[in-house]
Amino acid sequence: MADNQYTEDNIRSLDWKEHIRLRPGMYIGKLGDGSAADDGIYILVKEVVDNCIDEFVMGNGKRVDITIKDGRVVVRDYGRGIPLGKVVDCVSQINTGGKYDSKAFKKSVGLNGVGTKAVNALSEYFMVYSVRDGQKKKAEFARGELLKDYPQEPCNEENGTYVEFVPDDTVFKKYAYKKAYLEKMVWNYCYLNRGLVIKFNGERFQSKDGLKDLLEDNMDGDPLYPIIHLEGDDIEVAFTHGKTYGEDYYSFVNGQHTTQGGTHQGAFRESVAKVIREFYGKNYEASDIRQSIVAAISVKVIEPVFESQTKTKLGSLEIEPGGKSMRAFVNDFLKEKLDNFLHRNPQVAEVLERKIKQSEKERKELSGIRKLARERAKKASLHNKKLRDCRVHLTDEKNELRDRTTLFITEGDSASGSITKSRNVNTQAVFSLRGKPLNSYGLTKKVVYENEEFNLIQAALDIEDDMDNLRYNNIVIATDADVDGMHIRMLLLTFFLQFFPDLVKRGHVYVLQTPLFRVRNKKETIYCYSEQERRDAIAKLGRNPEITRFKGLGEISPDEFKHFIGEDIRLEPVLLTKDASIETILSYYMGKNTQERQEFIIDNLRVEEDIPDEAKGNETLEKAS
């Protein structure tokens, strides 16, 4: 009989830093390597900056300096500074902080006193100092352990708090900060806090018109009518309609970007349709009203409730404990402000109704096609010809594992076969393409339903009616690194950007990076993703290693593929920069051939070279079995 004794020896008491390091996901969500905007290294930055923003909101300090270089993060605010006698406690004692006093921070995001402590525990080096009225207090830590508690001393610096840290590379392996994600984070702080100045790596960031600026800076193309910008007590809204498909939302609570929405975003979607129906006195479909909408909503909530420690989705049903419901709060605001705006701006009201009628017409024209497309997709899924699904959707009713799910879109049977055999069947699914997809640039959504590949991809993702139904958090394009593979990659990106741009804007789309070379000897095997890595591997392994050049995914055996889609998976996110226009990008790369594009191809043409002679020796080049 197995020894299953349960005694006092089985009971452990962990101190605060041990618990954080043992279960980091409870405090900062997933770890990641920096390829996704919600990876842990960005949460660490955010937890520190949030404290600076709370100081600004309380009227203390109008500037925050952020420097991030070579993995080292420095954040300096010019608020009141941590009370000098509590500097060590505030960064190393769980449930210690100033935000429990609701009078001081009644609409703060970080109410649980965990954020900065988590940063401390998960950093190989952490230093904090506070300046108050000519006095300075400093402390240094390593992985949460206090290294040195400096005595208080006089100084001539401005009041405020300085935090410096380096994420622990034993926790965040092979991590790297991406400038695009950091700049987006900084801009959001500025949009939500007019008057705040953030200097990030020497560049100045500031917003004059809040959410109106956010939409102007992030919209693809010109709006159909001037942005409607409405403000009230504890709520700000901006919206318009664009020319792309779908609905695009930016939602915030107490300055926190709720990337997964929540009750406030749901209340806005419902209320904007209701108010517009009442204004026109017509029972328009909510989907027709919201088609192509681009909107931002920010609310201030007392003691907000989020669905996770990383605060990406609001769960609060009320604007404050025992107060008005979120739905009633948002609806009452729009009923007054939006209705008044439309009455005072008849030209905007006319353009808006014209857009609604156009969406209604397109929906009715597609209704028959959509029904047939659904039937075809259902029939195809029954025969399991295209999609090899993961088990999460069969067992995870509470969606607790949804953020770990991945859909690999592959080309051909050999590549999909290798990934299918080596994948994690619980969270990883595979969709196999048949040949090259259609170039969908400039086509209407009708093609999504009439084209079998596009219809089945849409059905697999379950994004036909609502992006919130997305079945996989990560959509990974897995194609060969040759000309045909690159073309298929471009055709898939065109499809997503043309019809479902939110997938890209919300950071769900990635490109799988697979090794170009395998360099090995009898003792060690090194996979190389670039020429430089190959040269480094040859130098490390010494004389005459065996070198294999992988020319396609199908050449990589399932046993080897496990290394590339497991814990060490390398994903390159598909990012749209702040000033990128989808229309401009697609017309340049996927539109009719232009002289400009021809010149670009000629100027950037590279001929693949063989391995340099000095690296060859007696090495053998072979295909992977």
N, C-alpha and C positions, 0 to 999 in steps of 0.2 A: 504494500500500500504506500502511495506517495506521501512524503513528509510535508504536510500542509499545516504545520503548527503556526499558531498566531499568538505571539507573546509580546511582552513589553519591548523586546529587542527589535520587533518589526516596526515600531513607531519611531519616526524621525521628526525632529523639529528643525526646520530650515530658517536661517535668518533671511532678512529681506533680499539681499543681493543674491544669495544662493537660489532662492525661489525664482527670482527674475531670470537668472541665467539658465536655470533648469527648464523653465517654461516661458521663454521669451514671447511666444505667440500670444499668450494671454495679455501681454502688455503692449506689444507693438504690432500685432498681426503677423503676417508672414515675414520671413527673413529676406529671401531674395538676394540678388546680386546688383540691384540698381537698374535692371532693365525695365522694371515696371514702376509707375509713379507711386504706388502704394507699398513699395518694398520698405523694409525696416530702416534702412539708412536715411530715407527721407522723413520717416516718422520721427527719428531721433532729432533731426534738424527742426522739424515742426514743433515738437514738444518744447524745445528751448525758446523758439521764436514766439510761440503762443503766449508765453509769460511776458515777453516784451510788449506784445500787442495789448494784453490786458492792462499794462501800465499806461499805454497811450489812451485806451478807452476811458480810463479813470482820470484822464487829463494830466498825465505825468510823462513828459518827454515826447518830442515830436519826430525823433529820428532813431533808426535802428541800423547798425552797421553789421553786415554779414560778409565773411570771407571764407571761401571753401577752396582749398588747393591741396592736391596730392592726398586727399582723404582727411585732411585736418580741417575742422570746422571751428570758426570763431564767431561769436555773436555778442554784440555789445549794445545795450540800450542806455537811455539817458533818463530813466524814470527815477523813482525814489531810492532804488537799491534795496536789497534784502536787509532787514534789520541785522546789524552786525553781530549780535549775540546769537543769531539763529542761522547763520550762513551754512555751517556744517549740517545742522539738523534738516534744513530745507532741501538738501540734495542727497541725504542719506537716511532719513527716517520716514518710512512709509506713514501716510496719514498725518504728515506735518506740512503745514503751509498756511498762507493767508487767505485762501479762497473758501475756507469753511465759514468765514464770517460773511454772510450773504449781503450785509450792508456795504462791504467794500467791493465785493466781486459778484454781485447777484446775477449777472448775465455773462459769466465766464464759461468757457468750454471746459477747462480743466478743473473739475470740482473734486476729483478723487485723490489729489495729492500724490500721484504716482509718476507722472510724466518725466520730470527731471531726474528722479531716482532711477528710473529705467535707463535713461541715457547714461547715467553714472555707472550703473552695474554692467552695462553692455559696451563700455568703452575701455580700451586698453590704457588710455590716459584721459583724465578728466580734471579740469581745473576751473575753479570759480573764485571770483572776488567781487566784493560789493563796496561801493563808495558812498558814504553818507556824510555830508557836511564836513569835508576835509579829513575824514578818517577812512581807512581801508582795512578790510578783513579778507584774507585769502586762504584757500585750502586746496590741496592736490590729492587725487585718488588714482588708483589703478584697479580696474574691474570692481569698483565699489569699495575697495579697501582704502582707508585713509592712509595716505603716505606722509603728509605733513600738514599740520594745522598751524599756520603762521600766526604770530601775535598781531594784534591790532596796531596799526601805525598811521601816522599822519601822511597826507598826500595832497597834491593840488589838482587832482583830476575832477571832472564833472561827476555829479551824482549818477548812479546807475549800477547795472550789473553786467559783469563780463563772464562769459562761459566759453571755454575751449575744450574740445574733445576730439579723440580719434577713435572711430568704431573699432571694436575688437575683431581682428581678422580671423580669430578662431571661431567666431560666431557668424560673421558676415564674410564668407569665403569668396575670394576673387571679386570683391565688390568694386564698383566705380560709380561716382556721381555723374549724372547726365545733366548738362547745362540746361537743356530744354525743360526738363521737369522742375529744376530749381527756379528758373525764371518764371515759369507758370505759377509756382507757389508764391513767389515774391509779388508778382502782379496781382494775384488774388488778394493778398494782404492789403495792397494799395487801393484796389477797387472798393474794398469794404471799409476802408478807413481813410476817407478823404482828409487831406492835411498831413497825413503820415508821409515821411520821406524814408525810403530804404536805400541804402547804398550797398549794392551787391557786387563784390569783386571790383569795386571802384566805379561802377555804373549807377546812375541815379534813377530811381523808380518813384513815380508819384502819379496819382489820379486826381483829376479835377471834378469829374461828373459821375464817379462811382460806377454803378451797374450799366449806365448808358455807355461809358467808356469801354466796359468789358465787352458789350455786344459789338460796338463799332470795331474793336480791335480783333475780335474773334470770328465775326461773320464771314462767310464765304460769299463774296460778291456784294452787291448793293442791296439794301432792304427794299421791299415793295413800297413801303411808306415810312416816313420818319419814325424813329424809335419812340415808343410810348414809354415815358419814364414817370413813375408814380411813387410818392413817398408819404409815409405816415409814421405814427409812433410805433417803433419797434418793427417796422416792415418797410422794405423797398422792393420795387418791382420794375423791370424793364423788359419790353418785348416788342417784336415785330414779326413779319413773315418774310421768308427768303425764297429762293428759287430751287432749293434742294428738297429731296424727299425726307419724310420722317419728321420727328420732333426733336428739338435740341434744347436741353435745359442745363442751366448752371444754378445750383441751389446751395444755400449757405445757412448755417445756424450759429449765431454768436461768433461769426467770423470763420467758422469751420466749414470747409468745402465738403459738402455731403455728396460725394461722387455717385453714391447709389440712391440718392434721393431720400425719400421718407415721407412722413405725414404732411410736411409743409409743401413739398413738391406735388404730392397727390392732391392736396387741397387746392393748389393753384390750378392744376390741370382741370379739375372738376369745376371750379368756380369761374374760370375764364370762359369756359363753354356756356355755362349757365347765364352769366351776365350778358354775353354777346347775343344769345338766343332772345333774352328778354328785351334787349335794346332794339333788335330788328323785328321783334314780334313774330319770329318764324322758328319752327322746330327743326333747325338744322342739326344734322348728326354731329356729335362731338368730334369724331375723327375728321370730318370735313373742316370744322372750325380750326382744329389744331394742326392740320396737315401743313408742313413746312414752317411751323412756328419756331422761333428762336427766342428763348426767354431766360431771364435770370430773376431769382427771388432770394431775398435775404430777410431772415426774421431774427428777432432777439427773444429768447425764451428763458424764463427763470427755472433753474435746475433742469436743464434738458436731459432727456433719457435717450441714449444711443443704443444701437443693437450690438455694438462691439466696442472694445477699448479704443480702436483706431477711429471711431466716430465717423464712419462714412455713410451711415444711414440713420436718420432721426426716427425715433420710435414714440416720441411724446405725443399724446392725444390732446393735450391742453397747452395753452400758451404759458400757463403757470399752474402750479398745483392748486386744484380746486377752482380754477378760473375758467374762462371761455374756451370752448373746444377749438382746436387748430382749424378745423373746417369752417366754423362760424367766424372765427377771427379773420381768415383770409377772404372769405366770401363777403363779409360786411365791408371790408376795405375796398375790394374791387367793385362791389355794387355801387358804392359812392364815387370813388375816384375814377374808375374806368368809364362808367356810365356818363359822368360829367364831361370827361375828356372827349368822348365820341360825339356828344351833343355840341360841344364847342368847336369840334374839328370835323365838319361834314365831309371834307375832301378825303380825309383819312378813313372815315367810316365807309365812304363809297368804294375806295380801293379794297378795303378789308372784305366787304361783302362780295365784291367781284371775285376775289381770291377764293372765298368759301364756295361760291357757286361753281367755279372752275374745278375745285377739288371734288365737289359733289358729282359733276358731270363725268370726270375721269373715273371715279369710283363705280358709278353705274355702268359705264362702258366696260369696265374690267370684271364686273360681278360674275358673268357667265364663264369667262376665261379662268377666273380664280377658282371657281367650283371644280372645273375639270382638272385644273392643276393640282388641287388638293387631293383629288381622287387618284391621280397618277402618282403623286408623292407617297400616298398611303399604300398603294399597291406595290411600289418599288421597295418601301421599307419592309413590307411583309416578306418579300423575297430576299431581303438583305443583300442586294446587289451592290449598293454604293456605300452604305454606312455601316461600319462596325462600331456599335455604340459601347459606352462604358457602363458599369454597373451602378454608378451613383444614382442615375435616374430611375432605377428600379427599386432602390432601397432607401435613398436619402430623402424622406418626405419633408424634413425640416430644412432642407437646403444647406445643411451644415458643412458639406463638402463641396458645394457648388463653386466656391472661389478657387478650388484646386483643379477644376476640370479643364481639359484641353481637347480641342479637335484639331488633328493634323489633316490638312488637305494636301494630298499627294498626287503625283502624276504616274500613271501606269501601274500594272499589277505587281511588278518586281519590287518597286519602292514601297508600295502600300503593304505588300506581303511581309517585308522585313520589319517595318514599323509595327504591324499588327502582331507579329510573333514576339516582339521584344518589349511592347508597351506594358504599362501598368493597367490592367483591365478594369480596375476599379474607377480610375479617374481619367484615363486617356482613350479617346475615340479616334477612328480613322475614316476619312472620306476619300474615296478613290475617284480621281478624274478620268474621263475617257477622252484622250486627245486634248487638243488646245481649246480652251473656252472661247466663246465669241467675244470680239471687241465690242463692248457695250457703250462706248463713249458716244454721247449724243442721242442715244436711243431712249424711248419712253419705258415706263415700268411694265408695259405690256410684254416686253421681251423676257422679263423675269419669269413670267408664267408660261410663256410659249417655248422657252428654251429648257430642255430637260435638265442640263447640268445646273443652271441657275435656280430653277424651281426646286430641285432636290437639295441644294445647299441651303436655300432659304428655309425649306421645311426642316432640315436637320438642325438649323440654328433656332428655329421657332421664333423668327423676328418679323413675320409678315404683318402682324397687327400692333405689336407693342415691343419696344426694345427691352423692356423690363422682363420679358419672357425668355431672354437669351439663355440657352441651355448650357453653354460653355463659356467660362470666363476668359479663356485664352484660345484664340483662333490662330493656328500656326500654319503658315504656308511652307510646305516642305518640298522643294523642287531641286533638281540638279543645278550645279553651279556652272552649267554650260549655256550656250546661246539659247537653246530651246527652253531650258529651265527658267532662265531669266525672262524670256518672253511670256511664259505661262504665269510667272510671278506678277508681271506687269498687268496682264489681262485680269487676274484675280483682284489685284488692287484697284483696277479701274472699275470693276463690278462693285466692290464695296464702297468706293468713294462716290460713284455715280448714284447708287440707290440706297446705301446704308452708311452714310458718312459718319454717323454717330459711333459706329463700331470702332472706327479709327480714332475719332476725337476723344472717345472715352478710354482709349488705351487697351483695347482688346485684341488688336491684330499684331502679329509678330512674324518674323521670318526665321526659320530654323537655320542655325549655323552648324554645319557638319564639317569634320576635318578634311583637309585637302590631302594630307599625307599621314602615313603611319611609319614611324622610324623605330626600329627595334633591333636588339641583339638577343642573346640567349637569356639575359638576366632581366631586361626591362623593355617595356613598350611605351612609346610616347606618341600621342596623337597631336598633330600640328594643324592649326587653322590658318596659317599664313606662311609665306616664304621665310620670314624672319624666325618664326617658331621652328621651322624645319632646320634652318641653319644652326639654331641654338641646340636643337636635339642632337644633331650630328656631332657638334662640338662636345656635348655632354657624354654621349655614348662611345665616342672615340672611333677607332679605326674600323672601317668596313661594316657599318650597320646596314641592315636590309631596309630599303625604302620602298614603300608602296604609294602610288598615286591613285587616289579615289576619283574616278571620273563621273560617277553617278551614284545615287542613293541605293540603287539595286545591286551595286557591287559590294556593299557593306553587309556583312553577314548579320543575322539577327542577334547573335551572341555579342558582337561588337556594338550593334546599335543600342544595346541597353546602356552603354556608357554615355551615349549622346542625347538620350531623351529621359534620363533619370535625374538624380540629384545635381549632376554637373551639366545639365542641359544649358546650351548657350542660345539665347533668344535675342534677336535684334528687333526692338520695337519699331513699329511704323509710326513716325511722328510727323505732325503738321506744325510747322513753326508759326509763331504769332502772326506773321505777315504773309503766310502762304495762302494762295487762292486755289481751291480745288479745280475750278474751271480753267485757270491758267495752266496748272500742272497737267491736267488731262488733255487739253488742246495741244500742248507742246509735245507731250510724249505719245499720245494716242490718236491725235487728230490727223488730218491729211498731211502728207509729207510737205515740209516747208524747207526753204533754203536755210533758215536758221538752224533747224535740226540737223540737216545734212552737214553743215559746217561744224556743228558740235561733235558729230560722230567722227568726222575726219580728223578733227583736232585732238580727239581723245582716243583714237584707235590704238590698240595695243596688240601686238602679236605675241601669243603665248610662247615662252622660251623653254627649252629643255633645261634640265638640272645643270648648273654650271660644272665645267670639267673638274674644278678643284674639289667639288663635293662628291664626285662619282666614285672614284676608286674602283673597288670591286663590288660596289653595291648592286643589288638586283632590283629591277622594277617589275612589279607583278600586280595583277589584279587581286583584290580581296576575294577569298572564296565565298 
